[in-house]
Structures are given as C-alpha cells and as structure tokens.
Amino acid sequence: MAPSPGQSTRGTKTPRVLVITYALDPTADYVLRELTDRGVPFWRTDLADFPGRSTLTAELRTEGRWGGRMGDELRGVDLSEVRSVWWRKPTSYSFPDTMSEPERRFAASQAKGAVPGVLGSLPGVLWVNRPERNADCTKPVQLAVAARAGLRVPETLITNDPAAVAPFAARCGGHIVTKVFGSIVHTEGGKRGQLYTRRVPPDQYNNPRIGLTAHLFQREITAKAYEIRVTAVAGKLFPVAIHAPDGPARLDWRRNSSSLTHTPVDLPHDVIRGIHTMLGGLGLVYAALDLIVDSDGTHYLIDVNPGGQWAWIDLTRESITLALADLLEKGTL
C-alpha cells in the first residue's frame, strides 16, 4: 500500500522532507514508500491544496529566515526544519467558484509570490528541482546548453517564417520533423490528444499557417538504431536503451509504449561528460534525457525533461527510487 497522499505513515518526528506533487502520482509513491520504510518523515501536498486545504503562515525572523508552518489540519512542515523539497508535478492553485475570474487571477498571482517565494528563500534546503530551473529549461535553452556542453544535437530551426523551412530542409537532405515546445498533451472540443513528433512533407514547407506562431523543425535521424532514456539523479546516470518496432513508435516511441523493449546500455565517456556539463549549466539535480543513437553509434541529445517520468521502465525503477530516497533523506548533494 502506498502512503497516504499527505504524510509519512511512521514516526512522530517533524517532517524534514516536503513533497509537492499531484494527489494521484504513482511515480512519487515509489519513493515515498521507501522513505516510509526508512522512517523518514515527510509531508506530501499539492499546490492545488492551497489555499482551500492548506495554510501558510510565515514570519520573517531577525536572522533573515522565514519561520512558521505550512500544512493542513492533520500534518505539515515547520519551515525551520525543512531540509529537502521534491518539486515533482504540482497542479495549479485552486480557488472557489464563487470568485470572479479577475479575483482568481489576482489570488493566483498572490499565491505564486508567496508559496514558492517563502520556500525558495529557506537556506540550506535541497531542491529537486527548483521550480524556476524547471521553467527555464525550455527547448531552445536546453538544446543550446547541450551543444555548448559538447553533445551532438540534430540541426534545428525555430521560425514563424514559412520561407525559411524549405532551405533548412534542403540542408537536412529533405528529412525534417516538427516538435512542440512544451507538453504534447492538448485538449480540443473536450477531447484529449497528443501532439507527437511528426515528419514534415515537402508540400508543407511553405504552409502559411507556419506564420501563425513559432515552430520547431529538426533534422530527422533517419539511420536511427535505437534510443536511450537517461535518468539523472544528483550526478548519477541511469541509462536504458529503448527499441521500437517499425511503425508509428519508430519515429516517436510515445505513440505506442507497450510495443517497446528495454535493454541495459552503457554511455560513451564523452557523452557522460557532456551530460554532466549540460545539467550543471541548466542547474538541474534531476532530469530525464532522451537521446537517439544512429547506425554509426553517434549519440544525439534531443530532449531534457526536468520532471520526466521514470517508474515505467522496470530495469531502472528500483535504482532510481533508492537514489531519490537517498538524496531527499540526506538533504545535500
């Protein structure tokens, strides 16, 4: 059984680990079960719990540190005792339906200024990861930092000019794909869908709709041998090779994850060095990285997800669980 969403199930000590994620997060449960087994007290909450189900009371002390408490009617954390924060996948602040839209926007702005502001100013606290670091890890930033770190990145074009696409495609041998900048999940007409990586045919190079917003185009690695998911936890790397069969998952394995096979894999030393340099440049303690390996053995960095999932891969689930639990328990890098 997983621990309850809000608290450790063992001990009466003051929680020193704060876990911020949505209520039904099975990936987080693996780590929280491990912390419970170790007797490490934690408090689990979500931003959506504030301000309806949780409260924050913080007073600035003379030594320049916020003192007080954040919690609900059952449990919480003493701000002076917090040693690590796992900022995983929180959902948005929640406000009563009785509030007008302008009131909700104002209340959300106030909450955003207070909750991460107070927690983020606490000295000596380990963050996995700081929310501002997650937000800064945009596709343009991560690809640029990866290239400066010595990692290979496929040729990439960002533009809203349709006339720029055809010359770029020509430089890529006529094989390009397009990807979204953020989450692939979208909702239209009440239906939920995903915007996967897709090929761009030549008759779409000059599509005028490209001019409606920014688009990301990238050279397709046509000689793909396999892909690698690398989960990074405080300098430890957990790589797994992902093999997709011919079909839609071959271009984007997220289209059919049940068709994939996973095998152990080693990373070349220069790739390991580049990943460490890149993560240091991005300021990330945790990240899930995706690489493509071509038939010549060249590794291409294609994505950095500071909140990427990891529990879906059996080969590395336990190792990553233990690494995260060790990190949160210790509270230092």
Residue pairs with C-beta under 8 A, 6 or more apart in sequence:
2 26
2 29
2 32
2 33
3 9
3 29
3 32
3 33
3 36
3 44
4 44
5 23
5 24
5 44
6 43
6 44
6 45
6 72
6 74
6 75
7 15
7 42
7 43
7 44
7 74
7 75
8 15
8 32
8 35
8 36
8 40
8 41
8 42
8 43
9 36
10 36
10 39
10 41
11 39
11 41
13 41
14 41
14 77
14 78
14 81
15 41
15 42
15 43
15 75
15 76
15 77
15 81
15 82
16 40
16 41
16 42
16 77
16 81
16 82
16 83
16 84
16 331
17 35
17 40
17 41
17 42
17 43
17 82
17 83
17 84
17 85
17 86
17 328
17 329
17 331
18 42
18 43
18 45
18 70
18 77
18 82
18 84
18 85
18 86
18 119
19 28
19 32
19 42
19 43
19 44
19 45
19 85
19 86
19 88
20 44
20 45
20 46
20 47
20 85
20 86
20 87
20 88
20 90
21 28
21 44
21 46
21 86
21 88
21 89
21 90
22 46
22 48
22 89
22 90
22 91
23 46
23 48
25 88
25 89
26 311
27 88
27 309
27 310
27 311
28 44
28 86
28 88
28 89
30 311
30 317
30 321
31 86
31 321
31 324
31 325
31 328
32 42
32 44
34 321
34 322
34 325
35 42
35 325
35 328
35 329
38 325
38 329
40 325
40 328
40 329
42 328
43 71
43 75
43 76
43 77
45 54
45 70
45 72
46 90
46 91
47 90
47 91
47 92
47 93
47 111
47 115
48 90
48 91
48 92
48 93
48 94
49 72
49 94
50 56
50 93
50 94
50 111
50 115
51 93
51 95
51 107
51 111
52 94
52 95
52 96
53 72
54 70
54 71
54 72
54 76
55 69
55 70
55 71
55 72
56 68
56 69
56 70
56 114
56 115
56 118
57 68
57 69
57 70
58 66
58 67
58 68
58 70
58 79
58 114
58 118
59 66
59 67
59 68
60 66
60 67
61 67
65 80
65 121
65 122
65 123
66 79
66 118
66 121
66 122
67 79
67 80
68 78
68 79
69 76
69 77
69 78
69 79
70 76
70 77
70 79
70 115
70 118
70 119
71 77
79 118
79 119
79 122
82 119
82 122
82 125
83 124
83 125
83 126
83 331
84 125
84 126
84 127
84 128
84 327
84 328
84 329
84 330
84 331
85 119
85 125
85 126
85 127
85 128
86 128
86 324
86 328
87 127
87 128
87 129
87 130
87 131
87 134
88 307
89 307
92 108
93 107
93 108
93 111
93 112
95 103
95 104
95 107
95 108
99 107
116 131
119 125
120 127
120 130
120 131
120 132
125 331
126 285
126 327
126 328
126 330
126 331
126 332
126 333
127 133
127 285
128 234
128 285
128 286
128 324
128 327
128 328
129 283
129 284
129 285
129 286
129 287
129 306
129 307
130 283
133 282
133 283
133 284
133 306
134 284
134 306
134 307
136 282
136 283
137 282
137 284
137 287
137 304
137 306
138 181
139 179
139 181
139 216
139 303
140 158
141 282
142 278
142 282
142 303
142 304
143 153
143 156
143 301
145 278
145 281
145 282
146 153
146 274
146 278
146 301
146 304
147 153
148 281
149 274
149 275
149 277
149 278
149 281
150 270
150 273
150 274
150 277
151 271
151 274
151 275
151 278
151 299
151 300
151 301
152 298
152 299
152 300
152 301
153 300
153 301
153 302
154 218
154 219
154 220
154 221
154 292
154 300
154 302
155 168
155 171
155 172
155 218
155 219
156 216
156 217
156 218
156 219
157 164
157 165
157 168
157 216
157 217
157 218
158 214
158 215
158 216
158 217
159 165
159 210
159 214
159 215
159 217
160 210
160 211
160 212
160 213
160 214
160 215
161 210
161 211
162 205
162 206
162 207
162 208
162 210
162 211
163 206
165 176
165 200
165 205
165 206
165 210
165 217
166 202
166 205
166 206
168 176
168 217
169 175
169 176
169 200
169 202
169 205
169 217
172 219
172 220
173 219
174 202
175 199
175 219
175 220
175 222
176 199
176 200
176 217
176 218
176 219
176 220
177 197
177 198
177 199
177 200
177 217
177 218
177 219
177 220
177 251
178 197
178 198
178 200
178 215
178 216
178 217
178 218
179 197
179 216
179 218
180 195
180 216
181 214
181 216
184 194
184 195
184 196
184 254
185 192
185 193
185 194
185 195
186 192
186 193
186 194
186 195
187 193
194 254
196 248
196 251
196 252
196 254
196 255
197 251
197 252
198 251
198 252
199 220
199 251
200 217
218 302
220 251
221 292
221 294
221 300
223 294
223 295
223 296
224 250
224 292
224 293
224 294
224 295
225 293
225 294
225 295
225 297
226 241
226 242
226 243
226 244
226 293
227 241
227 242
227 244
227 253
227 290
227 291
227 292
227 293
228 239
228 240
228 241
228 242
228 265
228 267
228 290
228 291
228 292
228 293
228 299
229 239
229 240
229 242
229 288
229 289
229 290
229 310
229 313
230 237
230 238
230 239
230 240
230 267
230 275
230 288
230 289
230 290
230 291
231 237
231 238
231 239
231 286
231 287
231 288
231 289
231 308
231 310
231 316
231 320
232 238
232 275
232 279
232 284
232 286
232 287
232 288
232 289
233 285
233 286
233 320
233 323
233 324
233 327
234 285
234 286
234 323
234 327
234 333
235 276
235 333
236 323
237 267
237 272
237 275
238 310
238 316
238 319
238 320
238 323
239 265
239 266
239 267
240 262
240 263
240 264
240 265
240 313
240 315
240 316
241 262
241 263
241 264
241 265
241 293
242 253
242 260
242 261
242 262
243 260
243 261
243 262
243 263
244 250
244 253
244 256
244 259
244 260
245 259
247 256
247 259
248 255
248 256
249 255
249 256
249 257
249 259
249 260
253 260
257 312
262 313
262 314
262 315
263 315
264 315
267 275
267 299
268 299
271 291
271 299
274 301
275 289
275 301
278 301
278 304
279 287
282 304
282 306
284 304
284 306
285 327
285 333
286 306
286 324
287 304
287 305
287 306
287 308
288 304
288 305
288 307
288 308
288 309
288 310
289 301
289 303
289 304
289 305
289 308
290 301
290 302
290 303
290 305
291 299
291 300
291 301
291 302
292 299
292 300
292 302
293 299
293 300
294 300
310 316
310 317
310 320
311 317
311 320
311 321
327 333
